[in-house]
């Protein structure tokens, strides 16, 4: 060959230790015949068998191939792949964090209005020994409150609306449901917006009503409203009639969820007992822990203590809504994953192009004694370095955007709702693992082309 670059290895004596170094030499006017080539290949392979240590030049060549002639460290042919990986990582982390924020927001609204956990009897029968259960739960460090649930009708003048009414003990329920406390106490979107729930006045015939329901019925603090049972179970001289109670509006609350504001009400436990015709019994017991984020752990803790009862957490209270959020998160993740798959196709094409352009050099490296696994490692290093740069860029961009949104609330859904975000380490780890996996799969096909490189034929062709 008349002009060709050859990678030459030598050993230097430095501080009493052997150090392997490499340099590029230009061989001019050297022509190799078939016998000479065979001897050259056999001698190089014999030399490499004596020294089985990893070849330090592989990583150097991988960086050179990745950078090309660019001073930025990434050649132009790899820029689009780098951008695709970064955008894919950023999109996956951002969408996952937003969906986590929605899940957290829904959880806070459900727990704020209802409770964190619920203990009920099997087959929907009432709980008669609830005072003993309340004491047991308080001894375990949980706040608990008995509840009777009724479906009733509210009427104010000519306006009538169905309502989901909960019979409660106001003192115990305030410890379980933050919706019965004022909003400004914790700067939350659910809580009392007008009036107050005082134990004596509330138990004397008060009612707390959702803001949307109060608006539909034209009610305000101090107004009287008729609470009507849909069942004709009250015997009168005129036959069976529905039970009717006249209650005074003591408080108006905002649950933070439209369906709750339009139908939920709270009445005294004694009044709910009259409507349910179950004296001395409650439908279930609502439970709240000191750390609502560990509800699954608390379920496992309480299950052995109450084996004859059914205990559920907040995710089962509105299972359809919670299931829809989880399904939407998975679907969005899968859809956005195609961005990364497209970037992987781009990486595959770039490697095919690079291997085609570097066939002569790769053939010479084989002639110098490089094994096939070392050439595989060369392009594997290159792909992983490119993937790592894309992941770092995507993580930095997504984290910056999410932190800005979390602290400033720049993006809003309407006038009052801020787009919620929540960063989770598990999402970062999942995205990073998927990124490396897709990168590894995308280089398998180009590496098969290395097997077709014939060192002898390439050198003879370029000689």
Legacy VTK file of the C-alpha trace (Angstrom):
# vtk DataFile Version 3.0
C-alpha trace
ASCII
DATASET POLYDATA
POINTS 463 float
0.000 0.000 0.000
1.343 3.407 -0.969
-0.079 5.606 1.806
-1.882 4.252 4.808
-2.155 4.917 8.543
-1.147 2.050 10.784
-1.675 1.839 14.518
1.583 0.632 16.037
1.982 -0.609 19.598
5.230 -0.568 21.525
6.380 -0.911 25.097
8.281 1.771 26.933
10.263 1.489 30.094
8.993 4.110 32.589
9.746 4.066 36.316
10.603 0.392 36.116
7.178 -0.512 34.672
6.122 -1.610 31.225
3.627 0.825 29.691
1.732 0.119 26.473
1.444 3.153 24.181
0.287 3.631 20.607
1.005 5.959 17.745
0.033 6.452 14.098
2.713 5.834 11.472
2.496 6.479 7.747
3.968 3.745 5.621
4.983 4.963 2.196
5.727 2.820 -0.833
5.184 -0.469 0.993
3.485 -3.186 -0.992
2.452 -6.444 0.641
2.025 -9.668 -1.263
-0.151 -12.588 -0.221
2.642 -14.441 1.613
3.715 -11.281 3.357
0.153 -10.556 4.410
-0.304 -14.054 5.837
2.947 -13.760 7.770
1.947 -10.284 9.019
-1.445 -11.463 10.249
-0.038 -14.563 11.983
2.691 -12.575 13.702
0.256 -9.955 14.955
-2.137 -12.575 16.296
0.724 -14.355 18.077
1.811 -11.113 19.666
-1.691 -10.365 20.891
-2.053 -13.826 22.425
0.934 -13.091 24.638
-0.677 -9.902 25.916
-4.340 -10.524 26.822
-4.893 -7.221 28.654
-7.719 -4.934 27.397
-6.723 -2.748 24.495
-6.684 0.906 25.620
-6.939 2.171 22.060
-10.552 0.959 21.641
-11.993 3.733 23.791
-9.743 6.283 22.058
-10.925 5.219 18.610
-14.568 5.232 19.772
-14.232 8.866 20.851
-12.521 9.771 17.567
-15.252 8.102 15.508
-17.946 9.834 17.581
-16.363 13.271 17.242
-15.306 12.946 13.600
-13.953 16.306 12.445
-16.142 18.272 14.841
-14.680 20.203 17.772
-17.854 19.749 19.855
-17.258 16.052 20.519
-20.173 14.847 18.356
-20.016 14.707 14.571
-22.774 16.144 12.405
-24.002 12.697 11.441
-24.753 11.951 15.113
-26.335 15.296 16.073
-29.863 14.254 15.088
-29.501 11.010 17.034
-28.318 12.935 20.083
-31.239 15.371 19.819
-33.714 12.493 19.390
-32.419 10.708 22.505
-32.476 13.932 24.542
-36.018 14.827 23.423
-37.239 11.290 24.082
-35.786 11.225 27.590
-37.124 14.709 28.332
-40.624 13.836 27.081
-40.811 10.566 29.032
-39.657 12.105 32.317
-41.838 15.202 31.908
-45.026 13.312 31.098
-44.423 10.769 33.878
-43.882 13.572 36.408
-47.029 15.417 35.278
-49.116 12.244 35.563
-47.599 11.650 39.007
-48.658 15.170 39.901
-52.231 14.490 38.750
-52.305 11.285 40.786
-51.008 13.104 43.856
-53.542 15.898 43.382
-56.441 13.465 43.048
-55.235 11.576 46.108
-55.151 14.771 48.167
-58.662 15.713 47.062
-60.115 12.260 47.792
-58.379 11.956 51.148
-59.308 15.543 52.006
-63.014 14.919 51.436
-63.416 11.279 52.396
-60.531 9.616 54.204
-57.315 7.721 53.705
-58.696 4.279 54.588
-62.064 2.744 55.314
-63.041 -0.182 57.547
-66.358 -1.883 56.833
-68.131 -5.130 57.608
-68.316 -7.844 54.961
-71.369 -8.038 52.687
-72.325 -4.434 53.443
-73.863 -5.028 56.874
-73.530 -2.395 59.580
-70.945 -2.238 62.371
-72.465 -2.345 65.835
-69.355 -2.557 68.030
-67.743 0.502 66.463
-66.825 2.240 69.802
-64.415 -0.608 70.623
-62.926 -0.462 67.118
-62.404 3.298 67.457
-60.488 2.805 70.695
-58.339 0.076 69.123
-57.491 2.268 66.145
-56.622 5.242 68.362
-54.344 2.989 70.411
-52.505 2.078 67.207
-51.953 5.770 66.414
-54.721 6.296 63.830
-57.499 8.877 63.752
-60.918 7.274 63.176
-64.525 8.388 62.845
-67.845 6.481 62.363
-69.945 7.274 59.292
-73.489 6.478 58.161
-74.059 6.930 54.441
-77.518 7.780 53.047
-78.909 8.797 49.678
-81.455 11.530 50.372
-83.183 14.476 48.723
-82.661 18.151 49.598
-85.382 20.706 48.976
-85.403 24.466 49.301
-88.570 26.090 48.051
-89.111 24.968 44.471
-85.563 23.613 44.075
-84.895 19.919 44.718
-81.659 17.959 44.269
-80.397 14.471 45.150
-77.562 14.303 47.657
-75.106 11.833 49.131
-75.418 12.504 52.855
-72.924 11.362 55.498
-73.864 11.117 59.158
-70.803 12.067 61.211
-69.496 12.917 64.646
-68.155 16.460 63.983
-65.324 16.250 66.506
-63.962 12.933 65.251
-64.611 13.678 61.581
-62.517 16.855 61.615
-59.482 14.731 62.462
-60.162 12.452 59.493
-61.511 14.771 56.748
-59.676 18.099 56.279
-62.632 19.323 54.191
-64.395 20.222 57.448
-61.574 22.618 58.396
-60.934 26.025 56.891
-59.020 26.221 53.605
-56.514 28.810 54.805
-55.261 26.531 57.577
-53.182 24.491 55.103
-53.474 26.582 51.928
-55.406 23.815 50.163
-58.212 23.851 47.649
-60.621 21.846 49.823
-62.148 23.002 53.102
-64.826 25.250 54.555
-65.567 28.384 52.553
-68.317 29.743 54.817
-69.698 29.046 58.283
-68.280 26.692 60.897
-69.001 23.266 62.318
-69.427 23.612 66.072
-70.260 20.421 67.939
-73.255 21.679 69.916
-74.991 23.653 67.146
-74.260 21.056 64.486
-75.627 18.148 66.533
-78.728 20.213 67.315
-79.790 20.098 63.677
-77.080 21.465 61.426
-75.920 20.471 57.948
-72.715 21.100 55.995
-73.327 21.244 52.272
-71.129 21.286 49.173
-70.605 24.637 47.485
-72.049 23.631 44.093
-75.075 21.990 45.712
-75.683 25.062 47.884
-75.536 27.265 44.813
-77.992 25.028 42.929
-80.489 25.142 45.814
-79.926 28.818 46.597
-78.751 28.148 50.153
-76.470 30.149 52.435
-75.426 30.074 56.079
-78.444 30.047 58.409
-80.977 28.958 55.768
-83.202 25.976 56.443
-83.377 23.050 54.055
-85.646 20.013 53.962
-83.908 16.635 54.025
-86.240 14.012 52.548
-85.892 10.241 52.478
-86.703 8.614 49.109
-88.294 5.669 50.975
-91.881 5.714 52.166
-91.188 4.157 55.558
-92.825 6.601 57.979
-96.284 5.412 59.131
-98.864 8.216 59.368
-102.684 8.423 59.553
-102.568 9.015 55.813
-100.463 5.940 55.103
-96.718 5.440 54.629
-94.900 8.707 53.988
-91.228 9.626 53.469
-89.329 10.892 56.474
-88.611 14.623 56.417
-86.248 16.641 58.628
-85.673 20.378 58.614
-81.990 21.262 59.116
-80.157 24.564 59.233
-77.120 25.239 57.017
-74.148 25.523 59.386
-71.283 25.424 56.871
-70.521 25.334 53.152
-67.417 23.458 51.962
-65.456 23.037 48.746
-64.208 19.509 48.110
-61.990 20.429 45.171
-63.800 17.895 42.951
-66.955 18.978 41.079
-68.840 15.707 41.601
-68.325 15.959 45.353
-69.308 19.635 45.540
-72.520 18.898 43.645
-73.791 16.063 45.845
-72.011 15.692 49.221
-73.486 16.794 52.571
-72.719 16.123 56.235
-75.408 15.783 58.924
-75.293 14.712 62.609
-74.830 11.004 63.263
-78.084 10.812 65.266
-80.115 12.266 62.380
-78.538 9.815 59.932
-79.490 6.933 62.254
-83.153 7.945 61.951
-82.967 7.953 58.147
-81.112 4.635 57.949
-83.332 2.866 60.528
-80.209 1.269 62.042
-80.024 2.475 65.605
-76.645 1.948 67.236
-74.962 0.886 63.968
-72.739 2.640 61.408
-71.959 1.754 57.820
-68.179 2.046 58.072
-65.303 3.726 59.914
-63.037 6.218 58.188
-59.351 6.088 59.152
-56.460 8.508 58.701
-52.788 7.993 59.523
-50.016 10.454 60.216
-48.483 9.729 56.794
-51.192 9.279 54.113
-48.574 8.526 51.437
-47.940 5.158 53.100
-51.555 3.972 52.934
-50.641 0.577 51.447
-48.233 -0.035 54.298
-50.890 0.918 56.843
-53.348 -1.489 55.218
-50.898 -4.331 55.761
-50.508 -3.195 59.373
-54.252 -3.085 60.118
-55.346 -6.223 58.265
-54.136 -8.686 60.952
-55.751 -6.585 63.705
-59.218 -6.739 62.113
-59.400 -10.055 60.232
-63.217 -10.067 60.163
-63.502 -6.666 58.473
-62.746 -5.268 55.056
-60.152 -2.473 54.916
-59.655 -0.386 51.752
-57.461 2.562 50.905
-58.348 5.738 49.028
-57.649 4.289 45.555
-60.751 2.063 45.815
-63.104 4.910 46.809
-63.161 6.239 43.242
-61.650 3.276 41.445
-62.717 4.345 37.951
-61.028 7.749 38.233
-57.860 6.317 39.755
-57.726 3.538 37.149
-58.167 6.057 34.329
-55.225 8.122 35.584
-52.958 5.085 35.828
-53.989 3.826 32.373
-53.432 7.271 30.870
-49.949 7.444 32.352
-48.967 4.072 30.876
-50.448 4.902 27.476
-48.699 8.281 27.336
-45.435 6.591 28.296
-45.796 4.014 25.510
-46.754 6.624 22.903
-43.850 8.918 23.766
-41.514 5.929 23.761
-41.802 5.945 19.978
-39.779 9.187 19.967
-36.881 7.248 21.397
-37.453 4.344 19.003
-37.181 6.743 16.055
-33.905 8.057 17.506
-32.718 4.445 17.763
-33.443 3.904 14.058
-31.380 7.012 13.353
-28.518 5.578 15.398
-28.733 2.303 13.477
-28.490 4.133 10.163
-25.567 6.248 11.375
-23.608 3.178 12.445
-24.283 1.437 9.121
-22.961 4.502 7.319
-19.913 4.769 9.573
-18.985 1.103 9.214
-19.269 1.394 5.420
-17.048 4.482 5.372
-14.478 2.948 7.718
-14.232 -0.492 6.132
-10.642 0.005 5.042
-9.538 1.165 8.475
-11.459 -1.625 10.199
-9.846 -4.142 7.865
-6.413 -2.786 8.729
-7.227 -2.991 12.443
-8.090 -6.644 11.923
-4.780 -7.095 10.113
-2.980 -5.566 13.078
-4.466 -8.221 15.334
-7.688 -6.676 16.592
-10.245 -9.346 17.351
-13.911 -9.171 16.321
-15.075 -8.609 19.909
-12.767 -5.572 20.147
-14.272 -4.058 17.018
-17.731 -4.750 18.457
-16.648 -2.990 21.628
-15.446 0.002 19.611
-18.917 0.721 18.222
-20.598 -0.294 21.473
-18.549 2.341 23.308
-19.468 4.895 20.664
-23.227 4.167 20.922
-23.208 4.169 24.714
-21.302 7.458 24.871
-23.851 9.000 22.516
-26.731 7.575 24.562
-25.197 8.831 27.808
-24.841 12.355 26.409
-28.476 12.294 25.254
-29.684 11.012 28.628
-27.757 13.685 30.527
-29.096 16.420 28.256
-32.668 15.121 28.508
-32.513 14.732 32.302
-31.127 18.250 32.766
-33.756 19.829 30.502
-36.722 17.911 31.960
-35.669 18.449 35.571
-35.177 22.174 34.976
-38.626 22.542 33.386
-40.331 20.521 36.120
-38.657 22.447 38.949
-39.647 25.749 37.346
-43.252 24.571 37.083
-43.295 23.243 40.656
-41.980 26.489 42.125
-43.668 29.084 39.923
-46.834 27.378 38.621
-46.151 28.840 35.189
-48.520 26.468 33.338
-52.136 26.604 34.491
-55.249 24.648 33.592
-57.762 27.453 33.730
-57.517 30.372 36.113
-57.207 28.563 39.436
-55.735 25.119 38.690
-51.946 24.820 38.444
-50.511 21.973 36.391
-49.263 19.584 39.105
-45.881 17.850 38.861
-44.136 15.334 41.066
-40.611 14.030 40.465
-39.961 10.381 41.315
-36.610 8.609 41.248
-38.254 5.438 39.931
-39.320 7.268 36.745
-35.773 8.499 36.150
-34.321 5.013 36.626
-36.948 3.438 34.350
-36.337 5.943 31.545
-32.553 5.552 31.805
-32.745 1.742 31.711
-35.098 1.799 28.708
-32.793 4.253 26.928
-29.743 2.036 27.323
-31.736 -1.067 26.365
-33.040 0.465 23.124
-29.564 1.768 22.310
-28.096 -1.698 22.795
-30.768 -3.254 20.563
-30.232 -0.620 17.869
-26.546 -1.504 17.415
-26.967 -5.260 17.117
-27.801 -5.168 13.405
-24.931 -2.856 12.349
-22.420 -4.966 14.270
-23.329 -7.980 12.138
-21.784 -6.151 9.204
-18.360 -6.321 10.872
-18.296 -10.071 10.320
-18.231 -9.517 6.554
-15.052 -7.449 6.633
-12.135 -9.368 5.069
-8.857 -7.816 6.186
-6.703 -9.439 3.462
-8.958 -8.420 0.604
-9.349 -4.838 1.856
-5.585 -4.335 2.282
-4.810 -5.908 -1.116
-7.520 -3.692 -2.680
-6.004 -0.554 -1.170
-2.408 -1.598 -1.822
LINES 1 464
463 0 1 2 3 4 5 6 7 8 9 10 11 12 13 14 15 16 17 18 19 20 21 22 23 24 25 26 27 28 29 30 31 32 33 34 35 36 37 38 39 40 41 42 43 44 45 46 47 48 49 50 51 52 53 54 55 56 57 58 59 60 61 62 63 64 65 66 67 68 69 70 71 72 73 74 75 76 77 78 79 80 81 82 83 84 85 86 87 88 89 90 91 92 93 94 95 96 97 98 99 100 101 102 103 104 105 106 107 108 109 110 111 112 113 114 115 116 117 118 119 120 121 122 123 124 125 126 127 128 129 130 131 132 133 134 135 136 137 138 139 140 141 142 143 144 145 146 147 148 149 150 151 152 153 154 155 156 157 158 159 160 161 162 163 164 165 166 167 168 169 170 171 172 173 174 175 176 177 178 179 180 181 182 183 184 185 186 187 188 189 190 191 192 193 194 195 196 197 198 199 200 201 202 203 204 205 206 207 208 209 210 211 212 213 214 215 216 217 218 219 220 221 222 223 224 225 226 227 228 229 230 231 232 233 234 235 236 237 238 239 240 241 242 243 244 245 246 247 248 249 250 251 252 253 254 255 256 257 258 259 260 261 262 263 264 265 266 267 268 269 270 271 272 273 274 275 276 277 278 279 280 281 282 283 284 285 286 287 288 289 290 291 292 293 294 295 296 297 298 299 300 301 302 303 304 305 306 307 308 309 310 311 312 313 314 315 316 317 318 319 320 321 322 323 324 325 326 327 328 329 330 331 332 333 334 335 336 337 338 339 340 341 342 343 344 345 346 347 348 349 350 351 352 353 354 355 356 357 358 359 360 361 362 363 364 365 366 367 368 369 370 371 372 373 374 375 376 377 378 379 380 381 382 383 384 385 386 387 388 389 390 391 392 393 394 395 396 397 398 399 400 401 402 403 404 405 406 407 408 409 410 411 412 413 414 415 416 417 418 419 420 421 422 423 424 425 426 427 428 429 430 431 432 433 434 435 436 437 438 439 440 441 442 443 444 445 446 447 448 449 450 451 452 453 454 455 456 457 458 459 460 461 462
